[in-house]
C-alpha cells in the first residue's frame, strides 16, 4: 500500500495535528519526517487537549506505531518528558520507534540559536530558540551526533570532544558566552538519557518498508510547512529542514514511487510566527478578532501569530511543489460572522499583475494582494457534520479555494474536536 504524506501549505499552524490524528486511525505507521520540538501539534479528544511536539500524532491510537524518522532532530530529554506526560494521562508510548539516524539536539545548539538571534538584532529570524537550526547545520557539516551514538559511549565521547572544543571557542570568542562542560553533557546524555532512549531506537527505514510491503497504511507526517521550507520557503525566514513533500521521502527513506496521496493542510485564513514577508497580513480589529477566535498563539512558545487573509497564490504554489492531491481545509468556523471574506487571487507589483509567487523575494516583500471578495456567513458552523449543514456562502468559499488552488478540497474542519469536520467533494 503506498504512503500518504501530510504537509502544511502555508507557514505552519494550519491544524496539522488534528488532521494527522484524524487520518491516523486508519494507519499502521505514522512517521514524522523532519523538524524537532519547534513543532507543536494540538489534538483534542473527548474534550481533552494533547499538545505534541516530537511524538507523532498516531500515538493516541493503540493500533498505530509512531515512528520518529531519520530527518527529525531530537532532544532526548524533551522526548522523554513528552512520553512521561502522555503516560501520566494513560497514553501508551511503548510502541514508539526512534530512527538511529536522527540527529541529536545538544545543549550548545540552544546556546548558539539564542546567541545568533541576539547578534542578528533587528534582523533576527524569530526562531523558536530550540536549537533546531544549529543542529541541522551540524548535520550538514557532518559534525552532528546521532541518536545511534547514544548506544556507543566511546564514539559519543570521541565526537563530543571535537565538537564541544569547537563550539566553546565560537561561544567564547564570537558571542562572549560561557564555555559548556563536556563531561557534564556526556554524563547527562550517556548516563541519564541513553538508558531510557535505547529501547526506542530502531531501524525505522526497515520498519516502514516492511509495512509498505505488507500492504499496510503508512502516513508520513510533516511539521512546519511549505513556506518555512529551507529551499522553497521565504528564506532566510524559514526553518532549517524540508517540510515539503520531497522532504518526506528523504526524512523517512521512502522513495517517491511509494507515495500516492499528498494531503495539503490549509487553514481558512493564514498565520505566521516570527519574521518574514506576508502579503495578506492584517492588522487592527480584524487581526485581533482572528487571533482571539482562532486561538492563534504558539502551542509551545505562546507567541501571538500574525494573521492574514487566505493567499491562494501561495496555496497554488504549495499544491505544485508538494504534488498535493487533496486539500484539507481547517478552522473554517473561525470565519463565521464576517460580512465579507477575502481571498488573495493574485499580486500587484506596481501595476503588474502576478499570478505566481515571485521567485525574487524582494518582489514578494513589496507586492500588494489582489483580493476577491466573497459574502460571509452568519451561522456558527461548529455543529455541522455534513457539507449540507454548511451555509451556501461557506460552501462557495470552499469551491473558490479548490478552483484557484488547482486541487480538490476533501474535508473542512469546523471546530477543534476530533469529530468536528465535514467531508467535501469538490
Ligand atoms: P526554527 O524552526 O526554530 O529555527 O524557527 C525558524 C522559523 O520557523 C521561525 O519563524 C519560527 O517561528 C518558524 N517555526 C518553526 N516551527 C514552527 C511551527 O511549528 N509553526 C509555525 N512556525 C514555526
Boltz pocket constraint, residues with backbone or C-beta under 6 A from the ligand:
constraints:
  - pocket:
      binder: B
      contacts: [[A, 11], [A, 12], [A, 13], [A, 38], [A, 39], [A, 40], [A, 125], [A, 126], [A, 127], [A, 128], [A, 129], [A, 130], [A, 131], [A, 132], [A, 133], [A, 223], [A, 224], [A, 228], [A, 237], [A, 238], [A, 239], [A, 240], [A, 273], [A, 274], [A, 275]]
      max_distance: 6.0
